[in-house]
Amino acid sequence: MPLRAKWVGTVPELDGKLPLTRTSRGPRLTLEDGALIAWDEDLRPLGPMPTGLPSAAKLLDARADLGALVAAVDGGLCIVADTLHPSAVVVAAAADSATFIAPDRIVVTVPGAHAEGRSFSEFHRVLLMDLKGVVLDERRVEADAAWAHALVHPTDPALLCDFIMGQDGSVLAVIRADGDALTVREVFPAEAFVNRGFSPDGTRVLLPPYPSDPNRAVVATWPELDIAARIEVAEDLPEVQMGIDVWGGFLDDEHVLLLATEQGPIVATADLRGAEVVPLVGFDAVSDGEGFIEIAAPLAPDRFAAVVWRDGTRQTTVWRLERV
């Protein structure tokens, strides 16, 4: 049955950005002037929680119960082990990502030191830390001038992490913690995918295409990472003009959200069947007919968030999926 997406509203407080989330079920979080704010499935703020961090702190992750968080401040890493009695541990690590892989363990990625004569890092350090900032184990990923983006499995002590190298592609790696030991394994080395996270039940992974080859998205099984389903633009979505963008995620265990570049949201089953570009009802009210959705991310089984670009400005919006 066909779908449409109806505009619910605009969220000016988010100023053209989306909250941080590491799983398809949230929490959805921002850190504003040192206060942690959670957002519901309509992107309504649920109230600030003081953290004691400076206003310049950038949120990297928070534990699912919001009892601990980690942030980047002035080239260092701040770990707040107890948000009810906030006191930060500062670690001298210029991290570009930090993710809770267990309630008391954080995986931290740090660009490596530049080699002599180089203006960029040629590798990333992958660190396992406790909440005191003690490094328990370390691994290395070879990736030039990269930045890291990690999403955590809903139940396993594992991350799927992109090390994104711009025009040179991306290294996709599975990072696991077994007690205080780390393992890092590159996956899909011959493919051009990005990571949009796990299904809520943790059995599948959505992998849209890297921008260099925007014509195919896949769903892989977990933990095997066998490709279980794929969608080809030419065969399955001929109306898509510029390919599939890097954004999206699982709406629920049975449906995924993708984004047709500068065109609109795509909804399909979790096995990537029945894919359709969903018309947007009320889009002119936020774009004047001139803009497009730049970023899309699930909020609930029947709704998603979208950053709408128009004339160099961005708005954070919420949309509800409806049967027609």
Helices and strands as residue ranges (DSSP letters): E 3-10, G 12-14, E 28-32, E 35-39, E 45-50, E 58-62, E 69-73, E 76-80, E 88-91, E 97-102, E 105-111, E 123-130, E 135-142, E 147-152, E 158-164, G 166-168, E 170-178, E 181-186, E 204-207, E 216-221, E 227-232, H 233-236, E 244-252, E 255-260, E 264-269, E 276-277, E 280-281, H 283-287, E 292-300, E 303-310, E 313-323
